[in-house]
Amino acid sequence: MSRGFLQFTIMPEPFVQEAEKLGFRDLLDTGTLGIPFHWNAVLTRESITRSRRGMIANVVRANTEAIHFIKMNREDSKAIFSKYLNLKDPEGLERAVRAYAKILPEVPTPSPEGVKTMLDDLAPRNPKAQGADPRQYVDLSFVHELESSGFIKRLYGK
């Protein structure tokens, strides 16, 4: 955008803060629109979920723990964001942690509605997407197993 190749883009915090420093305006917080989106998913092939089920279960568990960490450990999360995103601006880091803590659900159940949003976006370019059932792309079993084991409730002390 700063070179004039783009007039707008969608970006997450803390990059919004960085863009504002360059004189750009934040026109819309897409997180406030209520559009279903596949924010919290682990994406892989169905064959991998069958052949490496234990590994995928561990990844889903780690993802759930990471979401919990962001929600419950604001200062440590900012330090991690700072280190791995190479950002030092305290306000931008605060905005990032606040945005992610708000948008990421405690129970990271994949969203068929979110997949439908992506399929609807693909449909004009890929006719197969238009008639696709979003539920065929979502495996709820991994998160359901975490829930039924009580793991997520224990994380949040419930």
Buried (B, 14 or more C-beta within 10 A) or exposed (E): EEEEEEEEEEBEBBBBBBBBEEEBEEEEEEBEEEEBBBBBBBEEEEEEBEEBEEEBBEBBBEBBBBBBBBBEBBEEBBEBBBEEBEBEBEEBBBBBBEBBBEBBBBBBBBBBBBBBBBBEEBBEEEEEBEEBEBEEBBBEEBBEEBBEEEBBEEBEEE
